[in-house]
């Protein structure tokens, strides 16, 4: 089955170059040139990958990623001419799966695109071992991507949800920050362990009665995080 890839790039020459080369990944490829159209298209369709330029008109890449992640977890690579550390951090915090800076080699981009799509398939199978998880007051419906606490729906970002499901599927199993980066975010984020920390903190703020004494997502000192095996 062919992959579906959406390219969002306002430089028409670059967009054409990307389109030609992404077709090599057994994909049908669409190109759009502004953020508003891209967001509408991404929300209305299911893509295997979105290549999203940061500096696009009408709605920039950061805004598109932020709005898309409220609803869908489509694999997404941010493409930008900017190289500042803050841009990478913003992209990862918003839920980008990878980040590549212009100028880049087509060979590298293809490799990253393949890796992100493979990882998306792997994560889906890894995090869906059970259709539902019940921890008393905290309940997870994997298929519906729904989390409730004391009967009330908890609004989680896609990455927060993936983290919770991964940990909750393996109570007592400690994951290092680098492992979580590899499984949830990808292979190329060494040095971004703070991304895991910030997501865990936001997740705890939404599901823990007392963040200073968590009962669900626990810290394994010197290693990383685990889900409480005694619930």
N, CA, C and O of each residue as an XYZ file, in Angstrom:
924
protein
N       0.834     -1.195      0.000
C       0.000      0.000      0.000
C       0.872      1.249      0.000
O       1.866      1.326      0.722
N       0.491      2.222     -0.812
C       1.274      3.446     -0.912
C       1.117      4.319      0.326
O       0.049      4.393      0.934
N       2.225      4.979      0.678
C       2.169      5.982      1.731
C       1.585      7.274      1.170
O       1.645      7.527     -0.034
N       1.020      8.087      2.061
C       0.534      9.412      1.674
C       1.379     10.446      2.408
O       1.469     10.435      3.636
N       1.994     11.336      1.640
C       2.868     12.353      2.217
C       2.374     13.729      1.813
O       2.051     13.966      0.649
N       2.317     14.635      2.782
C       1.954     16.024      2.519
C       3.179     16.908      2.737
O       3.784     16.887      3.808
N       3.539     17.679      1.720
C       4.652     18.618      1.800
C       4.084     20.038      1.911
O       3.257     20.460      1.103
N       4.549     20.753      2.924
C       4.103     22.138      3.130
C       5.331     23.033      3.033
O       6.126     23.116      3.970
N       5.479     23.700      1.892
C       6.691     24.463      1.592
C       6.324     25.582      0.622
O       5.745     25.330     -0.434
N       6.666     26.831      0.989
C       6.275     27.951      0.137
C       7.274     28.263     -0.966
O       6.969     29.031     -1.878
N       8.462     27.677     -0.895
C       9.431     27.819     -1.983
C       9.081     26.761     -3.031
O       9.267     25.568     -2.791
N       8.581     27.185     -4.176
C       8.055     26.247     -5.162
C       9.114     25.310     -5.712
O       8.819     24.150     -5.998
N      10.355     25.795     -5.867
C      11.423     24.928     -6.375
C      11.745     23.826     -5.382
O      11.907     22.665     -5.758
N      11.838     24.200     -4.103
C      12.117     23.198     -3.067
C      10.954     22.217     -2.965
O      11.157     21.012     -2.819
N       9.734     22.746     -3.043
C       8.560     21.881     -2.971
C       8.566     20.848     -4.100
O       8.271     19.676     -3.867
N       8.896     21.273     -5.311
C       8.952     20.347     -6.448
C      10.052     19.306     -6.256
O       9.864     18.129     -6.567
N      11.202     19.747     -5.741
C      12.306     18.822     -5.501
C      11.910     17.771     -4.466
O      12.172     16.582     -4.644
N      11.278     18.222     -3.389
C      10.842     17.297     -2.347
C       9.797     16.327     -2.883
O       9.825     15.135     -2.576
N       8.884     16.845     -3.680
C       7.826     15.992     -4.222
C       8.401     14.878     -5.083
O       7.994     13.722     -4.964
N       9.341     15.223     -5.946
C       9.966     14.218     -6.821
C      10.633     13.130     -5.997
O      10.490     11.944     -6.296
N      11.364     13.531     -4.958
C      12.134     12.555     -4.185
C      11.297     11.767     -3.186
O      11.595     10.603     -2.919
N      10.263     12.375     -2.636
C       9.411     11.637     -1.702
C       8.593     10.561     -2.411
O       8.171      9.588     -1.786
N       8.367     10.734     -3.719
C       7.667      9.699     -4.482
C       8.460      8.397     -4.502
O       7.892      7.324     -4.703
N       9.780      8.490     -4.293
C      10.618      7.297     -4.265
C      10.315      6.412     -3.060
O      10.721      5.250     -3.030
N       9.606      6.947     -2.065
C       9.298      6.192     -0.845
C       7.954      5.485     -0.968
O       7.222      5.341      0.011
N       7.642      5.047     -2.182
C       6.361      4.372     -2.448
C       5.214      5.226     -1.925
O       4.382      4.757     -1.149
N       5.177      6.477     -2.354
C       4.220      7.425     -1.795
C       3.519      8.244     -2.871
O       4.087      8.555     -3.918
N       2.279      8.579     -2.582
C       1.600      9.634     -3.321
C       1.842     10.922     -2.540
O       1.710     10.941     -1.316
N       2.190     11.981     -3.232
C       2.654     13.204     -2.577
C       1.791     14.388     -2.994
O       1.504     14.579     -4.176
N       1.381     15.179     -2.004
C       0.666     16.426     -2.251
C       1.498     17.591     -1.720
O       2.218     17.449     -0.732
N       1.395     18.726     -2.373
C       2.130     19.922     -1.949
C       1.166     21.078     -1.698
O       0.259     21.337     -2.489
N       1.381     21.757     -0.591
C       0.656     22.984     -0.291
C       1.667     24.048      0.115
O       2.792     23.730      0.501
N       1.262     25.314      0.027
C       2.248     26.380      0.163
C       1.928     27.391      1.263
O       2.631     28.390      1.412
N       0.870     27.135      2.031
C       0.588     28.010      3.177
C       0.036     27.180      4.325
O      -0.506     26.093      4.123
N       0.183     27.712      5.536
C      -0.162     26.954      6.726
C      -1.646     26.697      6.901
O      -2.033     25.618      7.349
N      -2.479     27.657      6.559
C      -3.918     27.490      6.745
C      -4.452     26.347      5.893
O      -5.196     25.495      6.379
N      -4.068     26.333      4.616
C      -4.507     25.255      3.725
C      -3.967     23.914      4.198
O      -4.660     22.899      4.134
N      -2.707     23.916      4.680
C      -2.083     22.679      5.136
C      -2.807     22.109      6.347
O      -3.050     20.905      6.420
N      -3.148     22.968      7.291
C      -3.849     22.491      8.485
C      -5.209     21.911      8.117
O      -5.583     20.843      8.602
N      -5.944     22.606      7.267
C      -7.252     22.105      6.847
C      -7.117     20.739      6.180
O      -7.906     19.830      6.438
N      -6.118     20.607      5.329
C      -5.904     19.348      4.601
C      -5.492     18.229      5.553
O      -5.968     17.100      5.438
N      -4.606     18.549      6.492
C      -4.108     17.548      7.431
C      -5.199     17.067      8.382
O      -5.216     15.903      8.783
N      -6.105     17.967      8.738
C      -7.199     17.580      9.629
C      -8.251     16.741      8.901
O      -8.920     15.905      9.509
N      -8.386     16.971      7.608
C      -9.427     16.284      6.837
C      -8.965     14.954      6.257
O      -9.786     14.161      5.797
N      -7.658     14.703      6.275
C      -7.119     13.486      5.649
C      -6.128     12.797      6.576
O      -5.612     13.392      7.522
N      -5.880     11.533      6.279
C      -4.893     10.762      7.041
C      -3.621     10.609      6.206
O      -3.631      9.996      5.138
N      -2.531     11.178      6.714
C      -1.244     11.098      6.028
C      -0.280     10.228      6.825
O      -0.363     10.137      8.050
N       0.633      9.595      6.104
C       1.675      8.807      6.765
C       2.842      9.678      7.186
O       3.646      9.284      8.031
N       2.938     10.884      6.590
C       4.011     11.804      6.935
C       3.664     13.204      6.431
O       3.106     13.368      5.346
N       4.004     14.202      7.236
C       3.922     15.596      6.808
C       5.301     16.219      6.931
O       5.916     16.168      7.997
N       5.788     16.805      5.849
C       7.011     17.610      5.875
C       6.573     19.058      5.966
O       5.987     19.592      5.024
N       6.851     19.696      7.091
C       6.280     21.008      7.391
C       7.373     22.052      7.551
O       8.155     22.012      8.500
N       7.415     22.991      6.606
C       8.369     24.092      6.724
C       7.910     25.045      7.824
O       6.715     25.301      7.976
N       8.861     25.564      8.586
C       8.519     26.431      9.711
C       8.046     27.802      9.252
O       7.111     28.365      9.823
N       8.690     28.339      8.221
C       8.409     29.715      7.777
C       7.507     29.717      6.557
O       7.969     29.938      5.438
N       6.229     29.474      6.770
C       5.251     29.482      5.686
C       4.227     30.582      5.962
O       4.020     30.961      7.115
N       3.588     31.097      4.913
C       2.674     32.236      5.097
C       1.327     31.846      5.693
O       0.968     30.671      5.766
N       0.602     32.865      6.114
C      -0.757     32.816      6.665
C      -0.768     32.208      8.070
O      -1.260     32.828      9.013
N      -0.230     31.006      8.206
C      -0.092     30.357      9.511
C       1.243     29.632      9.492
O       1.456     28.754      8.656
N       2.155     29.989     10.409
C       3.493     29.386     10.336
C       3.495     27.944     10.830
O       2.503     27.453     11.368
N       4.627     27.278     10.637
C       4.723     25.860     10.956
C       4.477     25.539     12.416
O       3.889     24.504     12.730
N       4.915     26.405     13.310
C       4.688     26.195     14.737
C       3.189     26.190     15.034
O       2.701     25.328     15.765
N       2.465     27.152     14.469
C       1.017     27.231     14.692
C       0.301     26.021     14.099
O      -0.623     25.482     14.709
N       0.726     25.594     12.911
C       0.119     24.424     12.279
C       0.332     23.186     13.146
O      -0.601     22.420     13.386
N       1.566     22.994     13.614
C       1.884     21.834     14.442
C       1.074     21.859     15.736
O       0.535     20.837     16.160
N       0.995     23.022     16.351
C       0.261     23.145     17.623
C      -1.212     22.771     17.445
O      -1.766     22.021     18.248
N      -1.840     23.294     16.396
C      -3.261     23.020     16.177
C      -3.493     21.571     15.754
O      -4.461     20.945     16.185
N      -2.611     21.040     14.916
C      -2.754     19.663     14.459
C      -2.644     18.692     15.621
O      -3.400     17.724     15.697
N      -1.705     18.945     16.529
C      -1.464     18.034     17.644
C      -2.595     18.032     18.675
O      -2.652     17.147     19.528
N      -3.466     18.987     18.602
C      -4.633     18.970     19.478
C      -5.613     17.881     19.067
O      -6.450     17.451     19.859
N      -5.497     17.440     17.812
C      -6.483     16.517     17.248
C      -5.859     15.217     16.748
O      -6.413     14.140     16.967
N      -4.704     15.311     16.074
C      -4.145     14.133     15.405
C      -2.663     13.989     15.698
O      -1.979     14.949     16.050
N      -2.191     12.770     15.543
C      -0.780     12.477     15.802
C      -0.062     12.051     14.526
O       0.794     11.168     14.557
N      -0.408     12.673     13.415
C       0.225     12.359     12.139
C       1.741     12.538     12.233
O       2.196     13.579     12.709
N       2.547     11.548     11.789
C       3.998     11.711     11.793
C       4.415     12.986     11.071
O       3.946     13.259      9.966
N       5.296     13.766     11.693
C       5.597     15.105     11.171
C       7.076     15.439     11.350
O       7.643     15.279     12.431
N       7.675     15.901     10.272
C       9.052     16.392     10.309
C       9.037     17.881     10.021
O       8.514     18.310      8.992
N       9.605     18.672     10.916
C       9.712     20.109     10.691
C      10.941     20.401      9.844
O      12.028     19.882     10.099
N      10.752     21.239      8.835
C      11.838     21.632      7.940
C      11.990     23.147      8.026
O      11.016     23.883      7.866
N      13.204     23.609      8.276
C      13.392     25.046      8.434
C      14.805     25.467      8.096
O      15.741     24.669      8.149
N      14.943     26.730      7.749
C      16.267     27.295      7.504
C      16.913     27.739      8.801
O      18.106     28.043      8.835
N      16.133     27.778      9.865
C      16.664     28.229     11.143
C      17.398     27.092     11.843
O      17.012     25.928     11.743
N      18.467     27.454     12.556
C      19.249     26.416     13.233
C      19.374     26.652     14.727
O      20.061     25.896     15.415
N      18.710     27.706     15.249
C      18.828     27.995     16.665
C      18.246     26.868     17.501
O      17.254     26.243     17.126
N      18.881     26.618     18.643
C      18.440     25.556     19.543
C      16.981     25.726     19.945
O      16.253     24.740     20.057
N      16.546     26.965     20.162
C      15.188     27.203     20.638
C      14.159     26.702     19.651
O      13.090     26.241     20.052
N      14.464     26.785     18.350
C      13.520     26.318     17.340
C      13.341     24.807     17.428
O      12.232     24.293     17.281
N      14.437     24.108     17.669
C      14.350     22.656     17.811
C      13.538     22.287     19.039
O      12.692     21.394     18.987
N      13.793     22.970     20.135
C      13.072     22.688     21.372
C      11.579     22.945     21.185
O      10.753     22.133     21.602
N      11.228     24.069     20.560
C       9.820     24.393     20.323
C       9.170     23.307     19.480
O       8.061     22.864     19.777
N       9.860     22.878     18.429
C       9.316     21.839     17.557
C       9.057     20.546     18.300
O       8.002     19.935     18.129
N       9.995     20.121     19.116
C       9.847     18.880     19.861
C       8.772     19.006     20.923
O       7.990     18.078     21.126
N       8.725     20.133     21.595
C       7.724     20.332     22.634
C       6.316     20.284     22.053
O       5.390     19.808     22.710
N       6.151     20.767     20.842
C       4.837     20.779     20.215
C       4.444     19.422     19.651
O       3.282     19.202     19.309
N       5.403     18.517     19.554
C       5.078     17.178     19.097
C       5.612     16.798     17.739
O       5.174     15.797     17.173
N       6.553     17.568     17.187
C       7.197     17.149     15.939
C       7.960     15.853     16.176
O       8.549     15.656     17.239
N       7.947     14.970     15.180
C       8.633     13.684     15.329
C      10.106     13.765     14.971
O      10.908     12.949     15.425
N      10.458     14.741     14.163
C      11.864     14.949     13.822
C      12.003     16.381     13.328
O      11.021     17.111     13.188
N      13.246     16.761     13.070
C      13.555     18.155     12.772
C      14.777     18.167     11.868
O      15.803     17.578     12.208
N      14.681     18.821     10.735
C      15.822     18.895      9.831
C      16.006     20.333      9.371
O      15.037     21.035      9.085
N      17.262     20.761      9.305
C      17.578     22.158      9.009
C      18.144     22.304      7.603
O      19.023     21.544      7.196
N      17.638     23.277      6.871
C      18.182     23.595      5.549
C      19.560     24.253      5.711
O      19.774     24.998      6.667
N      20.492     23.989      4.793
C      20.373     23.035      3.685
C      20.588     21.604      4.170
O      21.391     21.372      5.073
N      19.890     20.660      3.589
C      20.008     19.256      3.974
C      20.169     18.423      2.709
O      19.831     18.866      1.611
N      20.682     17.225      2.874
C      20.813     16.328      1.729
C      19.508     15.559      1.559
O      18.867     15.185      2.540
N      19.125     15.330      0.322
C      17.921     14.551      0.048
C      18.061     13.149      0.625
O      17.090     12.570      1.112
N      19.269     12.612      0.569
C      19.494     11.263      1.107
C      19.185     11.222      2.604
O      18.557     10.282      3.091
N      19.631     12.250      3.325
C      19.363     12.299      4.759
C      17.873     12.452      5.029
O      17.330     11.787      5.911
N      17.212     13.321      4.278
C      15.787     13.530      4.478
C      15.001     12.247      4.222
O      14.079     11.917      4.968
N      15.367     11.529      3.171
C      14.686     10.270      2.878
C      14.859      9.288      4.028
O      13.911      8.612      4.427
N      16.080      9.214      4.559
C      16.353      8.298      5.668
C      15.515      8.656      6.885
O      14.968      7.779      7.554
N      15.419      9.941      7.165
C      14.633     10.376      8.325
C      13.146     10.122      8.094
O      12.433      9.698      9.003
N      12.687     10.383      6.877
C      11.279     10.150      6.565
C      10.925      8.676      6.737
O       9.894      8.348      7.324
N      11.769      7.796      6.231
C      11.536      6.361      6.387
C      11.511      5.970      7.860
O      10.656      5.197      8.292
N      12.458      6.511      8.626
C      12.555      6.174     10.047
C      11.322      6.633     10.814
O      10.806      5.902     11.660
N      10.850      7.841     10.522
C       9.673      8.366     11.221
C       8.442      7.525     10.901
O       7.652      7.223     11.796
N       8.269      7.144      9.639
C       7.102      6.339      9.277
C       7.184      4.940      9.874
O       6.173      4.400     10.324
N       8.382      4.347      9.884
C       8.548      3.034     10.514
C       8.283      3.117     12.007
O       7.628      2.248     12.582
N       8.799      4.172     12.630
C       8.642      4.328     14.073
C       7.182      4.540     14.439
O       6.730      4.080     15.488
N       6.453      5.224     13.594
C       5.030      5.432     13.849
C       4.290      4.104     13.869
O       3.432      3.878     14.722
N       4.621      3.227     12.929
C       4.005      1.905     12.900
C       4.392      1.095     14.128
O       3.557      0.405     14.712
N       5.674      1.182     14.522
C       6.166      0.453     15.688
C       5.507      0.952     16.963
O       5.118      0.155     17.817
N       5.380      2.277     17.096
C       4.774      2.844     18.299
C       3.318      2.433     18.406
O       2.832      2.130     19.495
N       2.616      2.421     17.272
C       1.210      2.043     17.288
C       1.031      0.623     17.795
O       0.119      0.350     18.575
N       1.911     -0.297     17.351
C       1.795     -1.677     17.794
C       2.276     -1.840     19.233
O       1.740     -2.656     19.983
N       3.293     -1.058     19.617
C       3.832     -1.174     20.964
C       2.856     -0.667     22.010
O       2.735     -1.241     23.091
N       2.155      0.425     21.677
C       1.320      1.071     22.681
C      -0.125      0.612     22.652
O      -0.962      1.186     23.348
N      -0.439     -0.402     21.869
C      -1.824     -0.844     21.809
C      -1.968     -2.315     22.166
O      -2.769     -3.025     21.557
N      -1.198     -2.782     23.153
C      -1.259     -4.175     23.539
C      -2.620     -4.528     24.117
O      -3.094     -5.651     23.946
N      -3.252     -3.585     24.798
C      -4.581     -3.789     25.360
C      -5.501     -2.676     24.864
O      -5.081     -1.534     24.676
N      -6.765     -3.042     24.658
C      -7.710     -2.035     24.171
C      -8.074     -1.045     25.265
O      -8.305      0.133     24.991
N      -8.125     -1.525     26.517
C      -8.475     -0.662     27.631
C      -7.603     -0.999     28.835
O      -7.231     -2.153     29.051
N      -7.291      0.015     29.600
C      -6.511     -0.155     30.829
C      -7.294      0.501     31.965
O      -7.746      1.640     31.849
N      -7.447     -0.238     33.060
C      -8.259      0.238     34.175
C      -7.421      0.240     35.441
O      -6.977     -0.809     35.908
N      -7.210      1.421     35.989
C      -6.469      1.565     37.231
C      -7.331      2.240     38.297
O      -6.879      3.123     39.026
N      -8.574      1.799     38.361
C      -9.495      2.365     39.332
C     -10.004      3.729     38.882
O     -10.811      3.824     37.958
N      -9.533      4.774     39.533
C      -9.983      6.123     39.181
C      -9.457      6.567     37.818
O     -10.061      7.417     37.164
N      -8.341      5.997     37.395
C      -7.743      6.336     36.102
C      -8.021      5.229     35.100
O      -7.684      4.069     35.336
N      -8.640      5.592     33.976
C      -8.973      4.606     32.944
C      -8.496      5.110     31.579
O      -8.601      6.298     31.273
N      -7.972      4.189     30.766
C      -7.480      4.523     29.439
C      -8.178      3.655     28.401
O      -8.189      2.429     28.518
N      -8.758      4.283     27.393
C      -9.311      3.586     26.250
C      -8.365      3.852     25.081
O      -8.328      4.956     24.537
N      -7.604      2.827     24.703
C      -6.545      3.022     23.705
C      -7.128      3.323     22.333
O      -6.684      4.243     21.647
N      -8.128      2.540     21.941
C      -8.704      2.707     20.603
C      -9.323      4.089     20.436
O      -9.163      4.720     19.391
N     -10.023      4.558     21.456
C     -10.665      5.862     21.386
C      -9.729      7.008     21.763
O     -10.096      8.179     21.660
N      -8.515      6.664     22.201
C      -7.544      7.646     22.668
C      -8.185      8.550     23.737
O      -8.110      9.777     23.680
N      -8.809      7.887     24.700
C      -9.554      8.596     25.734
C      -9.019      8.230     27.116
O      -8.813      7.055     27.419
N      -8.800      9.232     27.938
C      -8.354      9.036     29.314
C      -9.351      9.721     30.233
O      -9.730     10.871     30.012
N      -9.775      8.998     31.271
C     -10.688      9.588     32.247
C     -10.113      9.421     33.648
O      -9.441      8.435     33.950
N     -10.388     10.386     34.476
C      -9.978     10.375     35.871
C     -11.199     10.735     36.708
O     -11.768     11.818     36.578
N     -11.590      9.789     37.579
C     -12.806      9.976     38.379
C     -14.019     10.276     37.502
O     -14.892     11.061     37.873
N     -14.057      9.635     36.329
C     -15.183      9.795     35.424
C     -15.143     11.010     34.535
O     -16.030     11.197     33.702
N     -14.130     11.843     34.694
C     -14.015     13.062     33.888
C     -12.909     12.891     32.838
O     -11.832     12.372     33.135
N     -13.189     13.330     31.622
C     -12.215     13.202     30.548
C     -11.002     14.083     30.807
O     -11.130     15.239     31.210
N      -9.823     13.517     30.569
C      -8.567     14.250     30.720
C      -8.036     14.570     29.329
O      -7.831     13.665     28.520
N      -7.815     15.832     29.047
C      -7.308     16.238     27.737
C      -5.784     16.137     27.722
O      -5.097     16.902     28.399
N      -5.263     15.188     26.945
C      -3.827     14.999     26.826
C      -3.379     15.302     25.406
O      -4.115     15.066     24.448
N      -2.177     15.821     25.277
C      -1.578     15.973     23.951
C      -1.232     14.587     23.422
O      -1.145     13.641     24.205
N      -1.034     14.441     22.113
C      -0.684     13.121     21.572
C       0.541     12.503     22.232
O       0.539     11.306     22.518
N       1.584     13.283     22.483
C       2.787     12.721     23.094
C       2.549     12.358     24.548
O       3.066     11.346     25.021
N       1.780     13.160     25.264
C       1.436     12.823     26.649
C       0.669     11.511     26.686
O       0.908     10.660     27.542
N      -0.267     11.359     25.735
C      -1.056     10.125     25.668
C      -0.151      8.927     25.374
O      -0.265      7.891     26.030
N       0.737      9.058     24.403
C       1.626      7.958     24.051
C       2.525      7.567     25.229
O       2.750      6.383     25.481
N       3.029      8.563     25.937
C       3.852      8.283     27.115
C       3.069      7.503     28.158
O       3.545      6.497     28.685
N       1.862      7.977     28.452
C       1.054      7.325     29.472
C       0.716      5.893     29.077
O       0.823      4.983     29.899
N       0.309      5.684     27.826
C      -0.068      4.340     27.383
C       1.129      3.398     27.409
O       1.013      2.251     27.842
N       2.274      3.878     26.948
C       3.470      3.038     26.958
C       3.821      2.603     28.376
O       4.059      1.422     28.625
N       3.851      3.553     29.301
C       4.192      3.230     30.682
C       3.124      2.354     31.325
O       3.443      1.384     32.013
N       1.857      2.695     31.100
C       0.763      1.962     31.737
C       0.626      0.545     31.213
O       0.117     -0.326     31.918
N       1.068      0.300     29.993
C       1.036     -1.050     29.443
C       2.089     -1.954     30.071
O       2.027     -3.176     29.933
N       3.066     -1.347     30.766
C       4.157     -2.119     31.359
C       4.436     -1.648     32.786
O       5.520     -1.134     33.060
N       3.477     -1.815     33.697
C       3.668     -1.353     35.075
C       4.918     -1.954     35.706
O       5.174     -3.153     35.597
N       5.691     -1.096     36.369
C       6.910     -1.543     37.026
C       8.135     -1.546     36.139
O       9.257     -1.644     36.636
N       7.942     -1.440     34.836
C       9.068     -1.450     33.902
C       9.623     -0.023     33.811
O       8.917      0.895     33.394
N      10.880      0.157     34.201
C      11.491      1.486     34.175
C      12.073      1.776     32.799
O      12.826      0.976     32.245
N      11.709      2.936     32.258
C      12.234      3.384     30.974
C      13.177      4.559     31.216
O      12.841      5.498     31.937
N      14.346      4.498     30.614
C      15.246      5.648     30.689
C      14.708      6.758     29.796
O      13.882      6.517     28.915
N      15.180      7.960     30.032
C      14.750      9.084     29.197
C      15.149      8.866     27.743
O      14.397      9.210     26.832
N      16.317      8.300     27.527
C      16.763      8.059     26.152
C      15.884      7.013     25.475
O      15.611      7.123     24.279
N      15.435      5.999     26.217
C      14.521      5.006     25.644
C      13.201      5.654     25.252
O      12.672      5.400     24.170
N      12.676      6.489     26.136
C      11.413      7.157     25.840
C      11.554      8.083     24.638
O      10.645      8.174     23.813
N      12.687      8.768     24.535
C      12.941      9.607     23.365
C      12.935      8.776     22.093
O      12.370      9.183     21.077
N      13.563      7.614     22.154
C      13.668      6.764     20.975
C      12.303      6.222     20.558
O      11.973      6.199     19.373
N      11.505      5.782     21.551
C      10.217      5.171     21.241
C       9.174      6.208     20.845
O       8.453      6.025     19.864
N       9.093      7.296     21.607
C       8.013      8.259     21.410
C       8.385      9.354     20.420
O       7.558      9.767     19.607
N       9.646      9.831     20.486
C      10.024     10.962     19.625
C      10.901     10.543     18.448
O      10.721     11.058     17.344
N      11.827      9.642     18.648
C      12.630      9.224     17.517
C      14.093      9.049     17.820
O      14.546      9.223     18.951
N      14.823      8.699     16.778
C      16.195      8.259     16.942
C      17.190      9.393     17.069
O      18.317      9.149     17.499
N      16.845     10.591     16.727
C      17.853     11.632     16.512
C      17.827     12.742     17.554
O      18.260     13.863     17.284
N      17.313     12.429     18.757
C      17.126     13.489     19.736
C      17.996     13.325     20.963
O      17.592     13.735     22.052
N      19.160     12.749     20.829
C      20.083     12.643     21.946
C      20.394     14.038     22.481
O      20.679     14.959     21.716
N      20.335     14.180     23.797
C      20.576     15.474     24.401
C      19.312     16.252     24.689
O      19.376     17.348     25.245
N      18.131     15.692     24.309
C      16.867     16.380     24.542
C      16.048     15.698     25.643
O      14.818     15.671     25.589
N      16.754     15.144     26.648
C      16.055     14.463     27.731
C      15.092     15.385     28.457
O      14.101     14.923     29.023
N      15.371     16.691     28.448
C      14.469     17.637     29.101
C      13.089     17.618     28.465
O      12.104     17.974     29.111
N      13.008     17.202     27.190
C      11.708     17.086     26.533
C      10.850     16.045     27.242
O       9.657     16.258     27.459
N      11.464     14.912     27.603
C      10.744     13.890     28.350
C      10.304     14.433     29.699
O       9.154     14.257     30.102
N      11.222     15.093     30.393
C      10.897     15.633     31.721
C       9.703     16.579     31.671
O       8.804     16.497     32.508
N       9.697     17.473     30.693
C       8.620     18.460     30.629
C       7.290     17.794     30.298
O       6.251     18.201     30.819
N       7.308     16.773     29.437
C       6.070     16.071     29.118
C       5.560     15.277     30.317
O       4.356     15.239     30.574
N       6.469     14.647     31.045
C       6.056     13.912     32.242
C       5.461     14.876     33.266
O       4.457     14.560     33.904
N       6.067     16.032     33.426
C       5.544     17.011     34.381
C       4.137     17.474     33.988
O       3.260     17.609     34.840
N       3.936     17.713     32.697
C       2.604     18.141     32.251
C       1.592     17.011     32.402
O       0.438     17.243     32.764
N       2.035     15.782     32.120
C       1.157     14.626     32.291
C       0.759     14.473     33.757
O      -0.413     14.262     34.068
N       1.731     14.579     34.649
C       1.433     14.467     36.078
C       0.473     15.560     36.544
O      -0.410     15.312     37.365
N       0.652     16.755     36.019
C      -0.221     17.860     36.415
C      -1.680     17.567     36.067
O      -2.591     18.108     36.693
N      -1.898     16.712     35.069
C      -3.256     16.423     34.621
C      -3.871     15.191     35.285
O      -5.094     15.091     35.382
N      -3.027     14.241     35.750
C      -3.598     12.992     36.280
C      -3.269     12.727     37.744
O      -3.927     11.902     38.377
N      -2.268     13.406     38.296
C      -1.874     13.129     39.673
C      -2.626     14.026     40.655
O      -2.693     15.237     40.445
N      -3.197     13.454     41.729
C      -3.838     14.283     42.756
C      -2.852     15.235     43.426
O      -3.216     16.343     43.820
N      -1.597     14.792     43.552
C      -0.560     15.603     44.192
C       0.739     15.382     43.428
O       1.351     14.321     43.541
N       1.164     16.375     42.651
C       2.364     16.220     41.826
C       3.614     15.943     42.643
O       4.541     15.295     42.156
N       3.651     16.425     43.877
C       4.837     16.202     44.699
C       4.904     14.772     45.225
O       5.960     14.318     45.666
N       3.771     14.059     45.176
C       3.731     12.661     45.597
C       2.911     11.865     44.578
O       1.800     11.433     44.885
N       3.448     11.666     43.367
C       2.692     10.990     42.312
C       2.367      9.540     42.678
O       3.143      8.866     43.355
N       1.213      9.081     42.220
C       0.815      7.701     42.475
C       0.743      6.865     41.193
O       0.669      5.639     41.263
N       0.764      7.508     40.034
C       0.693      6.785     38.775
C       2.050      6.722     38.078
O       2.633      5.646     37.940
N       2.545      7.863     37.643
C       3.836      7.904     36.940
C       4.926      8.233     37.955
O       5.000      9.346     38.475
N       5.770      7.235     38.224
C       6.784      7.363     39.258
C       8.163      7.580     38.654
O       8.422      7.197     37.513
N       9.029      8.189     39.422
C      10.424      8.375     39.020
C      11.253      7.217     39.552
O      11.198      6.896     40.739
N      12.016      6.598     38.672
C      12.998      5.599     39.092
C      14.338      6.304     39.126
O      14.953      6.537     38.086
N      14.787      6.640     40.319
C      15.970      7.487     40.458
C      17.180      6.874     39.783
O      17.478      5.693     39.959
N      17.867      7.688     39.011
C      19.060      7.244     38.294
C      18.763      6.557     36.984
O      19.683      6.217     36.241
N      17.477      6.344     36.683
C      17.111      5.660     35.437
C      16.149      6.505     34.612
O      16.509      6.986     33.538
N      14.922      6.688     35.108
C      13.921      7.418     34.335
C      12.573      7.353     35.002
O      12.395      7.840     36.118
N      11.600      6.736     34.300
C      10.229      6.731     34.795
C       9.600      5.357     34.629
O      10.009      4.565     33.780
N       8.592      5.091     35.464
C       7.832      3.846     35.385
C       6.407      4.114     35.836
O       6.129      5.113     36.500
N       5.507      3.210     35.468
C       4.132      3.274     35.963
C       4.034      2.419     37.213
O       4.599      1.328     37.273
N       3.320      2.914     38.206
C       3.223      2.243     39.507
C       2.654      0.826     39.357
O       1.507      0.650     38.948
N       3.453     -0.156     39.686
C       3.050     -1.556     39.546
C       2.144     -2.033     40.681
O       1.642     -3.156     40.633
N       1.927     -1.203     41.693
C       1.142     -1.621     42.850
C      -0.303     -1.142     42.803
O      -1.065     -1.373     43.741
N      -0.687     -0.471     41.704
C      -2.076     -0.008     41.577
C      -2.937     -1.159     41.068
O      -4.144     -0.994     40.886
